[in-house]
Amino acid sequence: VQEARERQERRYRDTEIRSNAQLDGLLLKQYIRLTSAATSLLKESFRKHTLSSRSWSRLLKVARTIADLEGKPKTHDVHLLEAIAYRTQRKENV
């Protein structure tokens, strides 16, 4: 976890941002690089689950954090799938 935090600090070193949770709007597009498979999955999930833009933003931030935990420079479809699974589990428990 400490290494993931350090990755985020290095990524955002020239900004006032210190973690993925602080990303919004254009910063999401600037700092979260998705593989083509992850982009397709995100679009499919957006249609299938009728995600709001707020949910979309949260999914991206969680997926980016999962990728940081694995030391990956890009966010892959598996990271996005894991983030979607967390969202689905949370909705089922409510």
C-alpha positions in Angstrom: 0.0 0.0 0.0 2.9 2.3 0.8 4.4 1.8 -2.6 1.0 2.6 -4.3 0.8 5.8 -2.3 4.4 6.7 -3.4 3.4 6.0 -7.1 0.5 8.4 -6.7 2.7 11.1 -5.1 5.3 10.8 -7.9 2.5 10.9 -10.6 1.0 14.1 -9.1 4.3 15.7 -7.9 3.8 18.9 -10.0 0.2 19.4 -8.8 -1.7 20.0 -5.6 -3.1 16.5 -5.9 -1.7 13.8 -3.7 -4.0 10.8 -4.4 -6.3 9.3 -7.1 -9.3 10.2 -4.9 -8.7 13.9 -5.6 -9.0 13.5 -9.4 -12.0 15.0 -11.2 -13.1 16.1 -14.6 -10.3 16.8 -17.0 -7.7 15.4 -14.6 -9.3 12.0 -14.8 -8.6 12.0 -18.6 -5.1 13.4 -18.1 -3.9 11.0 -15.5 -5.9 7.8 -15.9 -4.6 5.9 -19.0 -6.9 3.0 -19.9 -6.0 0.1 -22.2 -8.3 -0.3 -25.2 -9.9 -3.3 -23.5 -10.6 -1.3 -20.3 -12.1 1.6 -22.4 -14.5 -0.9 -24.1 -15.4 -2.4 -20.8 -16.1 1.0 -19.3 -18.4 2.0 -22.2 -20.2 -1.3 -21.9 -20.6 -1.0 -18.1 -21.9 2.6 -18.6 -24.6 1.4 -20.9 -25.5 -1.8 -19.0 -25.6 -0.4 -15.5 -26.7 3.1 -16.5 -23.9 4.7 -14.5 -24.0 8.3 -13.6 -21.0 10.4 -14.3 -20.2 10.4 -10.6 -20.2 6.6 -10.6 -18.1 6.6 -13.7 -15.6 8.9 -12.0 -15.5 6.7 -8.9 -15.0 3.5 -10.9 -12.0 5.1 -12.7 -10.4 6.3 -9.5 -10.8 2.9 -7.8 -9.6 1.1 -10.8 -6.5 3.4 -11.0 -5.8 2.7 -7.3 -6.0 -1.1 -7.9 -3.6 -0.7 -10.8 -1.3 1.3 -8.5 -1.4 -1.5 -6.0 -0.2 -3.9 -8.7 2.4 -1.4 -9.9 0.9 -1.0 -13.4 1.3 2.2 -15.3 -2.0 1.7 -17.2 -5.4 0.8 -15.9 -6.4 -2.6 -17.4 -9.8 -4.2 -17.9 -9.1 -6.5 -14.9 -8.7 -3.4 -12.6 -11.9 -2.0 -13.9 -13.7 -5.3 -13.4 -12.5 -5.4 -9.8 -13.8 -1.9 -9.3 -17.1 -2.8 -10.8 -17.3 -5.8 -8.5 -16.8 -3.7 -5.5 -19.6 -1.3 -6.7 -21.9 -4.3 -7.3 -21.2 -5.8 -3.9 -21.9 -2.4 -2.2 -25.2 -2.0 -3.9 -26.3 -5.6 -3.0 -25.4 -4.9 0.7 -27.6 -1.8 0.9 
